[in-house]
Amino acid sequence: MVCKQRCFVAGLVSAAMVLAPALALADCPLDRAVYRDAGQGGFTLEFSKSAESPDLASTLARVTVRHAKKGVISQWELSHGLGYGAFELVDPTGEDKYNHSVVAFDAKLRALDAPHGAWLFVAGLGVSNWYSGRQGARDEPLLKDPMWVFVRCTK
């Protein structure tokens, strides 16, 4: 009887841990979403209102890559292709000539046709940072190309 009660409670706690981020994500606008690297290296992707002109329909949000100890690593604009519909990070300064594809996934890792979901993958972000010439780019911990998991919505 004790195991049934404990197992039931453990099951409820597990379900709550899975459902809580999904519910928070559903109510979170793109420009307030925060993701952390799944490897827990201390990196976050923080979405905010775009600094670009609101007339640019393809620009959806500003994305700041931050590390808990290093601070701001880089800033990008999340854009949406007006034809094919792909999502990409674009360097607003023009220094990085390569765009980085962003693919969003739901909690079951099914690809979404949306700019954000329970999980994100950003192609080539770590390599771009390594070769960027930014101070500290090659210092540990290194920004690699992790999966990013939604963790909270800012106020």
C-alpha positions as CSV (number, residue, x, y, z in Angstrom):
1,M,0.0,0.0,0.0
2,V,2.9,2.4,0.8
3,C,4.5,1.8,-2.6
4,K,1.2,2.5,-4.4
5,Q,0.9,5.9,-2.6
6,R,4.5,6.8,-3.1
7,C,4.5,5.7,-6.7
8,F,1.3,7.6,-7.4
9,V,2.8,10.8,-5.8
10,A,6.1,10.3,-7.8
11,G,4.0,9.9,-11.0
12,L,2.2,13.2,-10.2
13,V,5.4,15.0,-9.6
14,S,6.9,13.7,-12.8
15,A,3.8,14.7,-14.8
16,A,3.9,18.2,-13.2
17,M,7.5,18.6,-14.1
18,V,6.8,17.8,-17.8
19,L,3.6,19.7,-18.1
20,A,4.6,22.9,-16.2
21,P,7.2,24.1,-18.9
22,A,4.7,23.1,-21.7
23,L,2.0,25.2,-20.1
24,A,4.4,28.1,-19.4
25,L,5.6,27.9,-23.1
26,A,2.0,28.0,-24.4
27,D,1.5,31.4,-22.6
28,C,4.9,32.8,-23.4
29,P,5.3,35.3,-26.3
30,L,8.4,34.8,-28.4
31,D,10.0,38.0,-27.3
32,R,10.0,36.9,-23.6
33,A,11.2,33.2,-24.0
34,V,14.4,32.0,-22.3
35,Y,16.1,28.8,-23.2
36,R,19.1,27.1,-21.5
37,D,21.6,24.7,-23.1
38,A,20.6,21.1,-22.5
39,G,24.1,20.2,-21.5
40,Q,23.8,22.7,-18.6
41,G,27.0,24.5,-19.5
42,G,25.6,27.8,-18.2
43,F,24.5,29.3,-21.5
44,T,21.1,30.8,-22.3
45,L,19.3,32.1,-25.3
46,E,17.2,35.1,-24.3
47,F,14.6,36.4,-26.6
48,S,13.5,40.1,-26.5
49,K,11.9,42.7,-28.7
50,S,13.8,43.3,-31.9
51,A,16.0,46.3,-32.2
52,E,15.4,46.3,-35.9
53,S,12.8,48.5,-37.6
54,P,9.2,47.2,-37.0
55,D,8.7,47.7,-40.8
56,L,10.9,44.7,-41.4
57,A,8.3,42.0,-41.4
58,S,10.9,39.2,-41.4
59,T,12.5,40.3,-38.1
60,L,10.8,38.6,-35.2
61,A,13.0,39.1,-32.1
62,R,16.4,39.9,-30.7
63,V,18.3,36.9,-29.4
64,T,21.0,37.3,-26.8
65,V,23.4,34.4,-26.1
66,R,24.6,34.7,-22.5
67,H,26.7,32.7,-20.2
68,A,26.3,32.7,-16.4
69,K,29.9,33.8,-15.7
70,K,31.0,35.3,-19.1
71,G,28.0,37.5,-19.6
72,V,26.7,38.4,-23.0
73,I,28.4,36.3,-25.7
74,S,26.6,37.6,-28.8
75,Q,23.4,39.2,-30.1
76,W,21.4,38.2,-33.1
77,E,18.1,38.9,-34.9
78,L,15.7,36.1,-35.4
79,S,14.3,36.4,-38.9
80,H,11.7,34.5,-40.9
81,G,12.1,33.9,-44.6
82,L,9.2,35.3,-46.5
83,G,9.3,32.6,-49.2
84,Y,10.3,29.2,-47.9
85,G,9.5,30.1,-44.3
86,A,12.7,29.1,-42.5
87,F,13.8,30.7,-39.3
88,E,17.4,32.0,-38.9
89,L,19.6,34.0,-36.6
90,V,21.2,36.9,-38.5
91,D,24.0,39.1,-37.2
92,P,22.6,42.6,-37.0
93,T,26.2,44.1,-37.3
94,G,26.9,42.2,-40.5
95,E,30.2,40.9,-39.1
96,D,29.1,37.3,-39.2
97,K,28.3,36.6,-42.8
98,Y,26.6,33.3,-42.1
99,N,23.0,32.9,-40.9
100,H,22.2,30.1,-38.5
101,S,19.1,28.0,-39.1
102,V,16.7,27.7,-36.1
103,V,14.5,24.6,-35.8
104,A,11.9,24.4,-33.0
105,F,10.6,21.1,-31.6
106,D,7.7,20.2,-29.4
107,A,8.2,18.2,-26.1
108,K,8.2,15.0,-28.1
109,L,10.9,16.3,-30.4
110,R,8.6,16.7,-33.4
111,A,9.7,19.6,-35.7
112,L,7.5,22.7,-35.6
113,D,6.7,25.3,-38.2
114,A,7.2,28.0,-35.6
115,P,10.0,30.2,-34.2
116,H,10.0,28.6,-30.7
117,G,8.9,25.4,-29.0
118,A,9.8,23.2,-26.0
119,W,13.2,22.6,-27.7
120,L,15.4,24.6,-30.2
121,F,18.4,23.7,-32.3
122,V,20.5,26.5,-33.8
123,A,22.9,25.2,-36.4
124,G,26.5,26.4,-36.4
125,L,26.3,28.8,-33.5
126,G,29.3,27.3,-31.6
127,V,31.5,27.2,-34.7
128,S,30.6,30.8,-35.5
129,N,31.4,31.9,-32.0
130,W,34.8,30.1,-32.1
131,Y,35.9,31.9,-35.2
132,S,34.3,35.2,-34.4
133,G,37.4,36.7,-32.8
134,R,35.3,37.9,-29.8
135,Q,37.3,38.1,-26.6
136,G,36.9,34.9,-24.6
137,A,35.3,32.9,-27.5
138,R,37.8,30.1,-27.2
139,D,37.9,30.1,-23.4
140,E,36.2,27.3,-21.4
141,P,33.3,26.7,-21.2
142,L,32.9,26.7,-25.0
143,L,29.6,27.5,-26.7
144,K,29.0,24.4,-28.8
145,D,25.9,23.5,-30.8
146,P,23.6,22.1,-28.1
147,M,19.9,21.5,-28.0
148,W,18.2,24.4,-26.1
149,V,15.3,23.7,-23.7
150,F,12.7,26.3,-22.8
151,V,13.0,27.2,-19.1
152,R,11.0,30.4,-18.4
153,C,9.2,33.4,-19.7
154,T,10.5,36.8,-18.6
155,K,8.2,39.5,-17.4
